[in-house]
Amino acid sequence: MKIFDNANFDKEVIELSKTKLVFVDFYAPWCGTCKLMEEVVKEAEMLAGDKAVFGQADIDANPELMDKYEVLSLPTFKIFKDGQAVGTLSGIKSKEDLLGLLEK
């Protein structure tokens, strides 16, 4: 899983999403629900195969991303396509829910 931050977000998420789906897990190290979702996200990434690039963005280290992409609760999962966020889920979700974002 890739790590996205302020320095690489435009290139690794926005630009890449013009040719491939990009799944972003917005999280914080202190977030208990985020920790619970780690394995589910890993399973979804494995099942997605090369259908999407998966990565995480730590909102504590990159608060600008939280504001810019309207992350209101943690964890928040967004799928980017054609340079835009096209789907969002928050909280505890199943791997099927996460994979459903790829269909947006």
Phi and psi restraints in degrees (range 20) as a CNS / XPLOR table:
assign (resid 1 and name C) (resid 2 and name N)
       (resid 2 and name CA) (resid 2 and name C) 1.0 -76.9 20.0 2
assign (resid 2 and name N) (resid 2 and name CA)
       (resid 2 and name C) (resid 3 and name N) 1.0 159.2 20.0 2
assign (resid 2 and name C) (resid 3 and name N)
       (resid 3 and name CA) (resid 3 and name C) 1.0 -109.6 20.0 2
assign (resid 3 and name N) (resid 3 and name CA)
       (resid 3 and name C) (resid 4 and name N) 1.0 122.4 20.0 2
assign (resid 3 and name C) (resid 4 and name N)
       (resid 4 and name CA) (resid 4 and name C) 1.0 -104.8 20.0 2
assign (resid 4 and name N) (resid 4 and name CA)
       (resid 4 and name C) (resid 5 and name N) 1.0 141.2 20.0 2
assign (resid 4 and name C) (resid 5 and name N)
       (resid 5 and name CA) (resid 5 and name C) 1.0 -145.9 20.0 2
assign (resid 5 and name N) (resid 5 and name CA)
       (resid 5 and name C) (resid 6 and name N) 1.0 -177.9 20.0 2
assign (resid 5 and name C) (resid 6 and name N)
       (resid 6 and name CA) (resid 6 and name C) 1.0 -56.0 20.0 2
assign (resid 6 and name N) (resid 6 and name CA)
       (resid 6 and name C) (resid 7 and name N) 1.0 -38.7 20.0 2
assign (resid 6 and name C) (resid 7 and name N)
       (resid 7 and name CA) (resid 7 and name C) 1.0 -70.6 20.0 2
assign (resid 7 and name N) (resid 7 and name CA)
       (resid 7 and name C) (resid 8 and name N) 1.0 -34.5 20.0 2
assign (resid 7 and name C) (resid 8 and name N)
       (resid 8 and name CA) (resid 8 and name C) 1.0 -112.8 20.0 2
assign (resid 8 and name N) (resid 8 and name CA)
       (resid 8 and name C) (resid 9 and name N) 1.0 -1.5 20.0 2
assign (resid 8 and name C) (resid 9 and name N)
       (resid 9 and name CA) (resid 9 and name C) 1.0 -59.1 20.0 2
assign (resid 9 and name N) (resid 9 and name CA)
       (resid 9 and name C) (resid 10 and name N) 1.0 -46.5 20.0 2
assign (resid 9 and name C) (resid 10 and name N)
       (resid 10 and name CA) (resid 10 and name C) 1.0 -60.0 20.0 2
assign (resid 10 and name N) (resid 10 and name CA)
       (resid 10 and name C) (resid 11 and name N) 1.0 -42.9 20.0 2
assign (resid 10 and name C) (resid 11 and name N)
       (resid 11 and name CA) (resid 11 and name C) 1.0 -76.4 20.0 2
assign (resid 11 and name N) (resid 11 and name CA)
       (resid 11 and name C) (resid 12 and name N) 1.0 -48.9 20.0 2
assign (resid 11 and name C) (resid 12 and name N)
       (resid 12 and name CA) (resid 12 and name C) 1.0 -79.8 20.0 2
assign (resid 12 and name N) (resid 12 and name CA)
       (resid 12 and name C) (resid 13 and name N) 1.0 -20.1 20.0 2
assign (resid 12 and name C) (resid 13 and name N)
       (resid 13 and name CA) (resid 13 and name C) 1.0 -115.1 20.0 2
assign (resid 13 and name N) (resid 13 and name CA)
       (resid 13 and name C) (resid 14 and name N) 1.0 -62.6 20.0 2
assign (resid 13 and name C) (resid 14 and name N)
       (resid 14 and name CA) (resid 14 and name C) 1.0 -63.3 20.0 2
assign (resid 14 and name N) (resid 14 and name CA)
       (resid 14 and name C) (resid 15 and name N) 1.0 -53.2 20.0 2
assign (resid 14 and name C) (resid 15 and name N)
       (resid 15 and name CA) (resid 15 and name C) 1.0 -66.6 20.0 2
assign (resid 15 and name N) (resid 15 and name CA)
       (resid 15 and name C) (resid 16 and name N) 1.0 -46.2 20.0 2
assign (resid 15 and name C) (resid 16 and name N)
       (resid 16 and name CA) (resid 16 and name C) 1.0 -61.2 20.0 2
assign (resid 16 and name N) (resid 16 and name CA)
       (resid 16 and name C) (resid 17 and name N) 1.0 -34.4 20.0 2
assign (resid 16 and name C) (resid 17 and name N)
       (resid 17 and name CA) (resid 17 and name C) 1.0 -67.8 20.0 2
assign (resid 17 and name N) (resid 17 and name CA)
       (resid 17 and name C) (resid 18 and name N) 1.0 -8.5 20.0 2
assign (resid 17 and name C) (resid 18 and name N)
       (resid 18 and name CA) (resid 18 and name C) 1.0 -77.2 20.0 2
assign (resid 18 and name N) (resid 18 and name CA)
       (resid 18 and name C) (resid 19 and name N) 1.0 -15.4 20.0 2
assign (resid 18 and name C) (resid 19 and name N)
       (resid 19 and name CA) (resid 19 and name C) 1.0 -124.0 20.0 2
assign (resid 19 and name N) (resid 19 and name CA)
       (resid 19 and name C) (resid 20 and name N) 1.0 -15.4 20.0 2
assign (resid 19 and name C) (resid 20 and name N)
       (resid 20 and name CA) (resid 20 and name C) 1.0 -152.8 20.0 2
assign (resid 20 and name N) (resid 20 and name CA)
       (resid 20 and name C) (resid 21 and name N) 1.0 146.2 20.0 2
assign (resid 20 and name C) (resid 21 and name N)
       (resid 21 and name CA) (resid 21 and name C) 1.0 -64.7 20.0 2
assign (resid 21 and name N) (resid 21 and name CA)
       (resid 21 and name C) (resid 22 and name N) 1.0 141.8 20.0 2
assign (resid 21 and name C) (resid 22 and name N)
       (resid 22 and name CA) (resid 22 and name C) 1.0 -127.0 20.0 2
assign (resid 22 and name N) (resid 22 and name CA)
       (resid 22 and name C) (resid 23 and name N) 1.0 123.5 20.0 2
assign (resid 22 and name C) (resid 23 and name N)
       (resid 23 and name CA) (resid 23 and name C) 1.0 -100.3 20.0 2
assign (resid 23 and name N) (resid 23 and name CA)
       (resid 23 and name C) (resid 24 and name N) 1.0 124.1 20.0 2
assign (resid 23 and name C) (resid 24 and name N)
       (resid 24 and name CA) (resid 24 and name C) 1.0 -118.1 20.0 2
assign (resid 24 and name N) (resid 24 and name CA)
       (resid 24 and name C) (resid 25 and name N) 1.0 126.4 20.0 2
assign (resid 24 and name C) (resid 25 and name N)
       (resid 25 and name CA) (resid 25 and name C) 1.0 -100.3 20.0 2
assign (resid 25 and name N) (resid 25 and name CA)
       (resid 25 and name C) (resid 26 and name N) 1.0 105.4 20.0 2
assign (resid 25 and name C) (resid 26 and name N)
       (resid 26 and name CA) (resid 26 and name C) 1.0 -85.6 20.0 2
assign (resid 26 and name N) (resid 26 and name CA)
       (resid 26 and name C) (resid 27 and name N) 1.0 121.9 20.0 2
assign (resid 26 and name C) (resid 27 and name N)
       (resid 27 and name CA) (resid 27 and name C) 1.0 -143.8 20.0 2
assign (resid 27 and name N) (resid 27 and name CA)
       (resid 27 and name C) (resid 28 and name N) 1.0 175.0 20.0 2
assign (resid 27 and name C) (resid 28 and name N)
       (resid 28 and name CA) (resid 28 and name C) 1.0 -138.5 20.0 2
assign (resid 28 and name N) (resid 28 and name CA)
       (resid 28 and name C) (resid 29 and name N) 1.0 145.1 20.0 2
assign (resid 28 and name C) (resid 29 and name N)
       (resid 29 and name CA) (resid 29 and name C) 1.0 -59.0 20.0 2
assign (resid 29 and name N) (resid 29 and name CA)
       (resid 29 and name C) (resid 30 and name N) 1.0 -29.1 20.0 2
assign (resid 29 and name C) (resid 30 and name N)
       (resid 30 and name CA) (resid 30 and name C) 1.0 -85.0 20.0 2
assign (resid 30 and name N) (resid 30 and name CA)
       (resid 30 and name C) (resid 31 and name N) 1.0 -6.8 20.0 2
assign (resid 30 and name C) (resid 31 and name N)
       (resid 31 and name CA) (resid 31 and name C) 1.0 -80.9 20.0 2
assign (resid 31 and name N) (resid 31 and name CA)
       (resid 31 and name C) (resid 32 and name N) 1.0 111.7 20.0 2
assign (resid 31 and name C) (resid 32 and name N)
       (resid 32 and name CA) (resid 32 and name C) 1.0 -62.7 20.0 2
assign (resid 32 and name N) (resid 32 and name CA)
       (resid 32 and name C) (resid 33 and name N) 1.0 -41.1 20.0 2
assign (resid 32 and name C) (resid 33 and name N)
       (resid 33 and name CA) (resid 33 and name C) 1.0 -64.9 20.0 2
assign (resid 33 and name N) (resid 33 and name CA)
       (resid 33 and name C) (resid 34 and name N) 1.0 -36.0 20.0 2
assign (resid 33 and name C) (resid 34 and name N)
       (resid 34 and name CA) (resid 34 and name C) 1.0 -61.2 20.0 2
assign (resid 34 and name N) (resid 34 and name CA)
       (resid 34 and name C) (resid 35 and name N) 1.0 -43.1 20.0 2
assign (resid 34 and name C) (resid 35 and name N)
       (resid 35 and name CA) (resid 35 and name C) 1.0 -63.3 20.0 2
assign (resid 35 and name N) (resid 35 and name CA)
       (resid 35 and name C) (resid 36 and name N) 1.0 -40.4 20.0 2
assign (resid 35 and name C) (resid 36 and name N)
       (resid 36 and name CA) (resid 36 and name C) 1.0 -61.5 20.0 2
assign (resid 36 and name N) (resid 36 and name CA)
       (resid 36 and name C) (resid 37 and name N) 1.0 -32.9 20.0 2
assign (resid 36 and name C) (resid 37 and name N)
       (resid 37 and name CA) (resid 37 and name C) 1.0 -85.0 20.0 2
assign (resid 37 and name N) (resid 37 and name CA)
       (resid 37 and name C) (resid 38 and name N) 1.0 -10.2 20.0 2
assign (resid 37 and name C) (resid 38 and name N)
       (resid 38 and name CA) (resid 38 and name C) 1.0 -54.1 20.0 2
assign (resid 38 and name N) (resid 38 and name CA)
       (resid 38 and name C) (resid 39 and name N) 1.0 -49.2 20.0 2
assign (resid 38 and name C) (resid 39 and name N)
       (resid 39 and name CA) (resid 39 and name C) 1.0 -67.2 20.0 2
assign (resid 39 and name N) (resid 39 and name CA)
       (resid 39 and name C) (resid 40 and name N) 1.0 -37.0 20.0 2
assign (resid 39 and name C) (resid 40 and name N)
       (resid 40 and name CA) (resid 40 and name C) 1.0 -63.9 20.0 2
assign (resid 40 and name N) (resid 40 and name CA)
       (resid 40 and name C) (resid 41 and name N) 1.0 -42.5 20.0 2
assign (resid 40 and name C) (resid 41 and name N)
       (resid 41 and name CA) (resid 41 and name C) 1.0 -64.5 20.0 2
assign (resid 41 and name N) (resid 41 and name CA)
       (resid 41 and name C) (resid 42 and name N) 1.0 -41.9 20.0 2
assign (resid 41 and name C) (resid 42 and name N)
       (resid 42 and name CA) (resid 42 and name C) 1.0 -62.0 20.0 2
assign (resid 42 and name N) (resid 42 and name CA)
       (resid 42 and name C) (resid 43 and name N) 1.0 -41.4 20.0 2
assign (resid 42 and name C) (resid 43 and name N)
       (resid 43 and name CA) (resid 43 and name C) 1.0 -63.7 20.0 2
assign (resid 43 and name N) (resid 43 and name CA)
       (resid 43 and name C) (resid 44 and name N) 1.0 -43.5 20.0 2
assign (resid 43 and name C) (resid 44 and name N)
       (resid 44 and name CA) (resid 44 and name C) 1.0 -62.5 20.0 2
assign (resid 44 and name N) (resid 44 and name CA)
       (resid 44 and name C) (resid 45 and name N) 1.0 -40.8 20.0 2
assign (resid 44 and name C) (resid 45 and name N)
       (resid 45 and name CA) (resid 45 and name C) 1.0 -61.4 20.0 2
assign (resid 45 and name N) (resid 45 and name CA)
       (resid 45 and name C) (resid 46 and name N) 1.0 -43.8 20.0 2
assign (resid 45 and name C) (resid 46 and name N)
       (resid 46 and name CA) (resid 46 and name C) 1.0 -63.9 20.0 2
assign (resid 46 and name N) (resid 46 and name CA)
       (resid 46 and name C) (resid 47 and name N) 1.0 -43.9 20.0 2
assign (resid 46 and name C) (resid 47 and name N)
       (resid 47 and name CA) (resid 47 and name C) 1.0 -68.8 20.0 2
assign (resid 47 and name N) (resid 47 and name CA)
       (resid 47 and name C) (resid 48 and name N) 1.0 -31.0 20.0 2
assign (resid 47 and name C) (resid 48 and name N)
       (resid 48 and name CA) (resid 48 and name C) 1.0 -70.9 20.0 2
assign (resid 48 and name N) (resid 48 and name CA)
       (resid 48 and name C) (resid 49 and name N) 1.0 -24.8 20.0 2
assign (resid 48 and name C) (resid 49 and name N)
       (resid 49 and name CA) (resid 49 and name C) 1.0 60.1 20.0 2
assign (resid 49 and name N) (resid 49 and name CA)
       (resid 49 and name C) (resid 50 and name N) 1.0 -130.9 20.0 2
assign (resid 49 and name C) (resid 50 and name N)
       (resid 50 and name CA) (resid 50 and name C) 1.0 -93.6 20.0 2
assign (resid 50 and name N) (resid 50 and name CA)
       (resid 50 and name C) (resid 51 and name N) 1.0 15.0 20.0 2
assign (resid 50 and name C) (resid 51 and name N)
       (resid 51 and name CA) (resid 51 and name C) 1.0 -69.5 20.0 2
assign (resid 51 and name N) (resid 51 and name CA)
       (resid 51 and name C) (resid 52 and name N) 1.0 -27.2 20.0 2
assign (resid 51 and name C) (resid 52 and name N)
       (resid 52 and name CA) (resid 52 and name C) 1.0 -153.5 20.0 2
assign (resid 52 and name N) (resid 52 and name CA)
       (resid 52 and name C) (resid 53 and name N) 1.0 155.7 20.0 2
assign (resid 52 and name C) (resid 53 and name N)
       (resid 53 and name CA) (resid 53 and name C) 1.0 -94.7 20.0 2
assign (resid 53 and name N) (resid 53 and name CA)
       (resid 53 and name C) (resid 54 and name N) 1.0 130.5 20.0 2
assign (resid 53 and name C) (resid 54 and name N)
       (resid 54 and name CA) (resid 54 and name C) 1.0 -107.2 20.0 2
assign (resid 54 and name N) (resid 54 and name CA)
       (resid 54 and name C) (resid 55 and name N) 1.0 142.5 20.0 2
assign (resid 54 and name C) (resid 55 and name N)
       (resid 55 and name CA) (resid 55 and name C) 1.0 -160.6 20.0 2
assign (resid 55 and name N) (resid 55 and name CA)
       (resid 55 and name C) (resid 56 and name N) 1.0 171.0 20.0 2
assign (resid 55 and name C) (resid 56 and name N)
       (resid 56 and name CA) (resid 56 and name C) 1.0 -123.1 20.0 2
assign (resid 56 and name N) (resid 56 and name CA)
       (resid 56 and name C) (resid 57 and name N) 1.0 149.1 20.0 2
assign (resid 56 and name C) (resid 57 and name N)
       (resid 57 and name CA) (resid 57 and name C) 1.0 -129.5 20.0 2
assign (resid 57 and name N) (resid 57 and name CA)
       (resid 57 and name C) (resid 58 and name N) 1.0 118.1 20.0 2
assign (resid 57 and name C) (resid 58 and name N)
       (resid 58 and name CA) (resid 58 and name C) 1.0 -79.0 20.0 2
assign (resid 58 and name N) (resid 58 and name CA)
       (resid 58 and name C) (resid 59 and name N) 1.0 112.9 20.0 2
assign (resid 58 and name C) (resid 59 and name N)
       (resid 59 and name CA) (resid 59 and name C) 1.0 -74.6 20.0 2
assign (resid 59 and name N) (resid 59 and name CA)
       (resid 59 and name C) (resid 60 and name N) 1.0 -20.6 20.0 2
assign (resid 59 and name C) (resid 60 and name N)
       (resid 60 and name CA) (resid 60 and name C) 1.0 -67.4 20.0 2
assign (resid 60 and name N) (resid 60 and name CA)
       (resid 60 and name C) (resid 61 and name N) 1.0 -42.2 20.0 2
assign (resid 60 and name C) (resid 61 and name N)
       (resid 61 and name CA) (resid 61 and name C) 1.0 -81.4 20.0 2
assign (resid 61 and name N) (resid 61 and name CA)
       (resid 61 and name C) (resid 62 and name N) 1.0 -18.3 20.0 2
assign (resid 61 and name C) (resid 62 and name N)
       (resid 62 and name CA) (resid 62 and name C) 1.0 -136.8 20.0 2
assign (resid 62 and name N) (resid 62 and name CA)
       (resid 62 and name C) (resid 63 and name N) 1.0 62.1 20.0 2
assign (resid 62 and name C) (resid 63 and name N)
       (resid 63 and name CA) (resid 63 and name C) 1.0 -61.7 20.0 2
assign (resid 63 and name N) (resid 63 and name CA)
       (resid 63 and name C) (resid 64 and name N) 1.0 -23.8 20.0 2
assign (resid 63 and name C) (resid 64 and name N)
       (resid 64 and name CA) (resid 64 and name C) 1.0 -62.3 20.0 2
assign (resid 64 and name N) (resid 64 and name CA)
       (resid 64 and name C) (resid 65 and name N) 1.0 -36.1 20.0 2
assign (resid 64 and name C) (resid 65 and name N)
       (resid 65 and name CA) (resid 65 and name C) 1.0 -66.7 20.0 2
assign (resid 65 and name N) (resid 65 and name CA)
       (resid 65 and name C) (resid 66 and name N) 1.0 -37.4 20.0 2
assign (resid 65 and name C) (resid 66 and name N)
       (resid 66 and name CA) (resid 66 and name C) 1.0 -60.7 20.0 2
assign (resid 66 and name N) (resid 66 and name CA)
       (resid 66 and name C) (resid 67 and name N) 1.0 -45.5 20.0 2
assign (resid 66 and name C) (resid 67 and name N)
       (resid 67 and name CA) (resid 67 and name C) 1.0 -68.4 20.0 2
assign (resid 67 and name N) (resid 67 and name CA)
       (resid 67 and name C) (resid 68 and name N) 1.0 -48.9 20.0 2
assign (resid 67 and name C) (resid 68 and name N)
       (resid 68 and name CA) (resid 68 and name C) 1.0 -60.7 20.0 2
assign (resid 68 and name N) (resid 68 and name CA)
       (resid 68 and name C) (resid 69 and name N) 1.0 -37.9 20.0 2
assign (resid 68 and name C) (resid 69 and name N)
       (resid 69 and name CA) (resid 69 and name C) 1.0 -105.0 20.0 2
assign (resid 69 and name N) (resid 69 and name CA)
       (resid 69 and name C) (resid 70 and name N) 1.0 17.4 20.0 2
assign (resid 69 and name C) (resid 70 and name N)
       (resid 70 and name CA) (resid 70 and name C) 1.0 51.0 20.0 2
assign (resid 70 and name N) (resid 70 and name CA)
       (resid 70 and name C) (resid 71 and name N) 1.0 50.8 20.0 2
assign (resid 70 and name C) (resid 71 and name N)
       (resid 71 and name CA) (resid 71 and name C) 1.0 -82.9 20.0 2
assign (resid 71 and name N) (resid 71 and name CA)
       (resid 71 and name C) (resid 72 and name N) 1.0 109.5 20.0 2
assign (resid 71 and name C) (resid 72 and name N)
       (resid 72 and name CA) (resid 72 and name C) 1.0 -101.4 20.0 2
assign (resid 72 and name N) (resid 72 and name CA)
       (resid 72 and name C) (resid 73 and name N) 1.0 -18.8 20.0 2
assign (resid 72 and name C) (resid 73 and name N)
       (resid 73 and name CA) (resid 73 and name C) 1.0 -148.4 20.0 2
assign (resid 73 and name N) (resid 73 and name CA)
       (resid 73 and name C) (resid 74 and name N) 1.0 164.4 20.0 2
assign (resid 73 and name C) (resid 74 and name N)
       (resid 74 and name CA) (resid 74 and name C) 1.0 -122.0 20.0 2
assign (resid 74 and name N) (resid 74 and name CA)
       (resid 74 and name C) (resid 75 and name N) 1.0 146.3 20.0 2
assign (resid 74 and name C) (resid 75 and name N)
       (resid 75 and name CA) (resid 75 and name C) 1.0 -73.9 20.0 2
assign (resid 75 and name N) (resid 75 and name CA)
       (resid 75 and name C) (resid 76 and name N) 1.0 154.8 20.0 2
assign (resid 75 and name C) (resid 76 and name N)
       (resid 76 and name CA) (resid 76 and name C) 1.0 -122.5 20.0 2
assign (resid 76 and name N) (resid 76 and name CA)
       (resid 76 and name C) (resid 77 and name N) 1.0 133.2 20.0 2
assign (resid 76 and name C) (resid 77 and name N)
       (resid 77 and name CA) (resid 77 and name C) 1.0 -113.9 20.0 2
assign (resid 77 and name N) (resid 77 and name CA)
       (resid 77 and name C) (resid 78 and name N) 1.0 128.9 20.0 2
assign (resid 77 and name C) (resid 78 and name N)
       (resid 78 and name CA) (resid 78 and name C) 1.0 -129.7 20.0 2
assign (resid 78 and name N) (resid 78 and name CA)
       (resid 78 and name C) (resid 79 and name N) 1.0 143.5 20.0 2
assign (resid 78 and name C) (resid 79 and name N)
       (resid 79 and name CA) (resid 79 and name C) 1.0 -108.9 20.0 2
assign (resid 79 and name N) (resid 79 and name CA)
       (resid 79 and name C) (resid 80 and name N) 1.0 133.1 20.0 2
assign (resid 79 and name C) (resid 80 and name N)
       (resid 80 and name CA) (resid 80 and name C) 1.0 -110.8 20.0 2
assign (resid 80 and name N) (resid 80 and name CA)
       (resid 80 and name C) (resid 81 and name N) 1.0 135.3 20.0 2
assign (resid 80 and name C) (resid 81 and name N)
       (resid 81 and name CA) (resid 81 and name C) 1.0 -144.8 20.0 2
assign (resid 81 and name N) (resid 81 and name CA)
       (resid 81 and name C) (resid 82 and name N) 1.0 135.3 20.0 2
assign (resid 81 and name C) (resid 82 and name N)
       (resid 82 and name CA) (resid 82 and name C) 1.0 54.1 20.0 2
assign (resid 82 and name N) (resid 82 and name CA)
       (resid 82 and name C) (resid 83 and name N) 1.0 36.6 20.0 2
assign (resid 82 and name C) (resid 83 and name N)
       (resid 83 and name CA) (resid 83 and name C) 1.0 80.9 20.0 2
assign (resid 83 and name N) (resid 83 and name CA)
       (resid 83 and name C) (resid 84 and name N) 1.0 5.3 20.0 2
assign (resid 83 and name C) (resid 84 and name N)
       (resid 84 and name CA) (resid 84 and name C) 1.0 -129.7 20.0 2
assign (resid 84 and name N) (resid 84 and name CA)
       (resid 84 and name C) (resid 85 and name N) 1.0 150.8 20.0 2
assign (resid 84 and name C) (resid 85 and name N)
       (resid 85 and name CA) (resid 85 and name C) 1.0 -74.9 20.0 2
assign (resid 85 and name N) (resid 85 and name CA)
       (resid 85 and name C) (resid 86 and name N) 1.0 121.8 20.0 2
assign (resid 85 and name C) (resid 86 and name N)
       (resid 86 and name CA) (resid 86 and name C) 1.0 -114.6 20.0 2
assign (resid 86 and name N) (resid 86 and name CA)
       (resid 86 and name C) (resid 87 and name N) 1.0 -5.4 20.0 2
assign (resid 86 and name C) (resid 87 and name N)
       (resid 87 and name CA) (resid 87 and name C) 1.0 -159.6 20.0 2
assign (resid 87 and name N) (resid 87 and name CA)
       (resid 87 and name C) (resid 88 and name N) 1.0 145.9 20.0 2
assign (resid 87 and name C) (resid 88 and name N)
       (resid 88 and name CA) (resid 88 and name C) 1.0 -142.2 20.0 2
assign (resid 88 and name N) (resid 88 and name CA)
       (resid 88 and name C) (resid 89 and name N) 1.0 139.3 20.0 2
assign (resid 88 and name C) (resid 89 and name N)
       (resid 89 and name CA) (resid 89 and name C) 1.0 -135.0 20.0 2
assign (resid 89 and name N) (resid 89 and name CA)
       (resid 89 and name C) (resid 90 and name N) 1.0 152.0 20.0 2
assign (resid 89 and name C) (resid 90 and name N)
       (resid 90 and name CA) (resid 90 and name C) 1.0 -135.9 20.0 2
assign (resid 90 and name N) (resid 90 and name CA)
       (resid 90 and name C) (resid 91 and name N) 1.0 154.1 20.0 2
assign (resid 90 and name C) (resid 91 and name N)
       (resid 91 and name CA) (resid 91 and name C) 1.0 84.5 20.0 2
assign (resid 91 and name N) (resid 91 and name CA)
       (resid 91 and name C) (resid 92 and name N) 1.0 -160.4 20.0 2
assign (resid 91 and name C) (resid 92 and name N)
       (resid 92 and name CA) (resid 92 and name C) 1.0 -78.8 20.0 2
assign (resid 92 and name N) (resid 92 and name CA)
       (resid 92 and name C) (resid 93 and name N) 1.0 123.0 20.0 2
assign (resid 92 and name C) (resid 93 and name N)
       (resid 93 and name CA) (resid 93 and name C) 1.0 -135.1 20.0 2
assign (resid 93 and name N) (resid 93 and name CA)
       (resid 93 and name C) (resid 94 and name N) 1.0 161.5 20.0 2
assign (resid 93 and name C) (resid 94 and name N)
       (resid 94 and name CA) (resid 94 and name C) 1.0 -85.3 20.0 2
assign (resid 94 and name N) (resid 94 and name CA)
       (resid 94 and name C) (resid 95 and name N) 1.0 164.4 20.0 2
assign (resid 94 and name C) (resid 95 and name N)
       (resid 95 and name CA) (resid 95 and name C) 1.0 -63.2 20.0 2
assign (resid 95 and name N) (resid 95 and name CA)
       (resid 95 and name C) (resid 96 and name N) 1.0 -30.7 20.0 2
assign (resid 95 and name C) (resid 96 and name N)
       (resid 96 and name CA) (resid 96 and name C) 1.0 -65.7 20.0 2
assign (resid 96 and name N) (resid 96 and name CA)
       (resid 96 and name C) (resid 97 and name N) 1.0 -39.3 20.0 2
assign (resid 96 and name C) (resid 97 and name N)
       (resid 97 and name CA) (resid 97 and name C) 1.0 -61.3 20.0 2
assign (resid 97 and name N) (resid 97 and name CA)
       (resid 97 and name C) (resid 98 and name N) 1.0 -45.4 20.0 2
assign (resid 97 and name C) (resid 98 and name N)
       (resid 98 and name CA) (resid 98 and name C) 1.0 -64.0 20.0 2
assign (resid 98 and name N) (resid 98 and name CA)
       (resid 98 and name C) (resid 99 and name N) 1.0 -43.2 20.0 2
assign (resid 98 and name C) (resid 99 and name N)
       (resid 99 and name CA) (resid 99 and name C) 1.0 -65.6 20.0 2
assign (resid 99 and name N) (resid 99 and name CA)
       (resid 99 and name C) (resid 100 and name N) 1.0 -30.0 20.0 2
assign (resid 99 and name C) (resid 100 and name N)
       (resid 100 and name CA) (resid 100 and name C) 1.0 -61.3 20.0 2
assign (resid 100 and name N) (resid 100 and name CA)
       (resid 100 and name C) (resid 101 and name N) 1.0 -29.3 20.0 2
assign (resid 100 and name C) (resid 101 and name N)
       (resid 101 and name CA) (resid 101 and name C) 1.0 -60.6 20.0 2
assign (resid 101 and name N) (resid 101 and name CA)
       (resid 101 and name C) (resid 102 and name N) 1.0 -31.3 20.0 2
assign (resid 101 and name C) (resid 102 and name N)
       (resid 102 and name CA) (resid 102 and name C) 1.0 -68.2 20.0 2
assign (resid 102 and name N) (resid 102 and name CA)
       (resid 102 and name C) (resid 103 and name N) 1.0 -13.6 20.0 2
assign (resid 102 and name C) (resid 103 and name N)
       (resid 103 and name CA) (resid 103 and name C) 1.0 -91.0 20.0 2
assign (resid 103 and name N) (resid 103 and name CA)
       (resid 103 and name C) (resid 104 and name N) 1.0 -0.5 20.0 2
